[in-house]
Amino acid sequence: MAWLSRALRVAATCPPPVLGPRALTGRAGPTTEKSVPYQRTLKEAQGPSAVAQGPSRPLPSTANVVVIGGGSLGCQTLYHLAKLGVSGAVLLERERLTSGTTWHTAGLLWQLRPSDVEVELLAHTRRVVSRDLEEETGLHTGWIQNGGLFIASNRQRLDEYKRLMSLGKAYGVESHVLSPAETKALYPLMNVDDLYGTLYVPHDGTMDPAGTCTTLARAAAARGAQVIENCPVTGIHVRTDDFGVRRVAAVETEHGSIQTPCVVNCAGVWASAVGRMAGVKVPLVAMHHAYVVTERIEGIQNMPNVRDHDASVYLRLQGDALSVGGYEANPIFWEEVSDKFAFGLFDLDWEVFTQHIEGAINRVPVLEKTGVKSTVCGPESFTPDHKPLMGEAPELRGFYLGCGFNSAGMMLGGGCGQELAHWIIQGRPEKDMYSYDIRRFHHLLTDHRRWIRERSHESYAKNYSVVFPHDEPLAGRNMRTDPLHEELLARGCVFQERQGWERPGWFTPQGTAPVLQYDYYGAYGNQAHEDYTYGCLLGDEYTFDFPPHHDVIKKECLACRGAAAVFNMSYFGKFYLVGLDARKAADWLFSADVSRPPGSTVYTCMLNHRGGTESDLTVSRLDPSPQASALAPAFEGDGYYLAVGGAVAQHNWSHISTVLQDQKFRCQLIDGSEDLGMISIQGPASRTILQEVLDADLSNEAFPFSTHKLVRAAGHLVRAMRLSFVGELGWELHVPRSACVPVYQAVMTAGTKHGLVNAGYRAIDSLSIEKGYRHWHADLRPDDSPLEAGLAFTCKLKSAVPFLGREALEKQRAHGLPRRLVCFTVDEKVPMFGLEAIWRNGQVVGHIRRADFGFFIDKTLAYGYIRDPSGGPVSLDFVKSGDYALERMGVTYPARAHLRSPFDPDNKRVKGIY
């Protein structure tokens, strides 16, 4: 391998960093002179430090917004703030623009990702870089549209690309699945002998970091924004208001302070340090990320950029050469992040990087005879779920994050910069940014070093893995377990992880499947687990077909429909809203009327000012009590018990807290999530079973639907609620932590003769979609209104009571709905998981948000929002009059649209009518 030999000779002239025996560390310091693709930028950095010369312009005494960090995200955020009319915005850069991580980025932009929101964000970045900036400034940003080519060397990978192609049709992204022969014709230097096919996206391309950021800064300055270089930030001044709320007050620098109510942390790998200045936890780690630049390759000119995920390598066109990089299983952590690092690089560790070379040579054989011109190894920041960190920090009002971009800051920068600007100006972004919102992480995890490190490593190592619908992490597990964990594990529970919680996924009949300590996939001298039962079961999920345990989940679902199933939902968030203003707060927070008598339980939404849905939850009115108990705090005035999905508990907590602060309501929000368990018994036999366990009359007259009572279960006081999330007769038992095991055991004993089974969230997913119940952040997101989602019944619009989001809903109702959530069924038994394109009368009108198989009706069900291509409102007649098909991996399947759930549309079963 001549290329490798040449690379090793280059490495010999610059010895690799000294590492411990496979230690999780990169102790080598940065070097300042390298042969890199961006010679102009590097040469400008040589010589005496510019920091000593002072800031590039005088500091203003005040600013409406201060952005910290002059990389891609900082520049994009400043540009969009200025473009949206914010005056007095300032960007502070400790050295010069791009000097941290942006300057050495590869600058690739791929338009298709397995997320509709990311497709929209990428589209905006592309518009800004390829069109808007040049029109505004007359400057060329360095955008090159040479196309992108995704390589598939196995069937599952090609299936993944076909899913991206179908999603792209809903957003107008041109793409083509090519055969190996067609790929060879497009890219003659490529070896296609081992290919199944490729996905070609002709309008993908490459951005120049320096050109883009310089142009962004100039465009922002033309609108009154200021960019101040050579001005390190040394502190964040915080004040506490009259209600005890911490708020940003000023930014301190080496050259003075700026009074401001708003700071945006766009500091990249230094974002954690900036966060610490303000008492804000920023869960990211810094790692070495590398690529090499080849010498000239004849015939490579104008070729598309390549991502060969299965070889974990990308090939970026670099003029008449290629940049070659990838993601390895043993990346080097940058343990001591230096605040003096600027325009610097690390020496490349060839022992780590060499694993990418074989795959690159296999894909483009001419590389074996091509030399290495330069090596580029710089720092990048990575997060526990490989998603950026954005939004207002829950610890500090006015402190926003725009960091942790996992080496994708250039391609996501335009879209995220725009959404961050909207977030700052109007209190929330235009699009659904929950997957990026810092509030997605529970506060117990954001400073847990082992969890952050393990999950960030796994996310890095799996960056190029196929994105399967039911994947679960192996890192950072068993962080939060409920009282029934060991009990359920012994019964064959296969757990899922959500926000650190271990929750039941499904139950295997093959014995126990414990989740073991993370083995780093055998990296860093760790011994990889052998005969790992949980890992093997998870591996069986790696398919776009029905998994091998499809019939096991079917049995759980049909048992619930035919007899009864018990679901452990202890990981749910459980909050109390109590105090003198609790009723006022509840009226404003919740879209439904929750001011009902104590003992009532209401399903409701919480909205934002745009009418988008921030949450759906149940709210139970409580009797006031002067004494606290395990099931309620002591309080005066009014009180409500809130049950929210555990995966989004932190998001709910933060949203409610923010609203309480903004409205200055005199009430408390108390978290009881760790103190209570939650067991749900659902199905036709649930009343019979529970009547043997509870000391209460469970008849319809004595215990109506949507009510709750304090009762005794096996001698323990519990709160019983008559509710259903699967469309069956059923109750939830909210149980003090110490009583969870005996209550669960009593329920199982009573249910033995009635066919009661354990069931998990995979069954819940199927049962709930079959019934037509919405899942937040799938069918229902912050950019979806309850009217669009078919949840108008959760909105008290017939009353005169004001609530957050009401004006937006009234306006939407008056003008007509721009889209509607529609249920589809497919007669052919084919698995669908979401992202499928929706065709109506030969036109794409949307895509599927969530899909699953309904075992009772024996059909695939899918939910997705549709629009009228003419741009008009989507009426019920429009929905009913269409001829529909769903496109799965390039193949369309006839589909039937339903305005009501095809399962029990009259809601008889939840009433106990069978």
Beta strands, then each sheet from edge to edge (+ up, - down):
strand 1: 65-68
strand 2: 89-92
strand 3: 108-109
strand 4: 148-152
strand 5: 176-178
strand 6: 197-201
strand 7: 205-206
strand 8: 226-228
strand 9: 233-240
strand 10: 246-253
strand 11: 256-259
strand 12: 263-265
strand 13: 285-294
strand 14: 305-308
strand 15: 313-318
strand 16: 321-325
strand 17: 372-382
strand 18: 389-392
strand 19: 399-403
strand 20: 493-498
strand 21: 501-507
strand 22: 564-568
strand 23: 573-579
strand 24: 601-607
strand 25: 613-621
strand 26: 638-644
strand 27: 668-671
strand 28: 676-682
strand 29: 708-713
strand 30: 716-721
strand 31: 730-736
strand 32: 756-759
strand 33: 820-826
strand 34: 837-840
strand 35: 843-854
strand 36: 859-866
strand 37: 884-888
strand 38: 891-898
sheet 1: 8+ 2+ 1+ 12+ 19+ 18-
sheet 2: 3+ 7-
sheet 3: 5+ 6- 4+ 14+ 15- 16+ 13- 17+
sheet 4: 9+ 10- 11+
sheet 5: 20+ 21-
sheet 6: 29+ 30- 31+ 28- 22+ 32+
sheet 7: 24+ 25- 26+ 23- 27+
sheet 8: 33+ 36- 35+ 34- 37+ 38- 33+
end
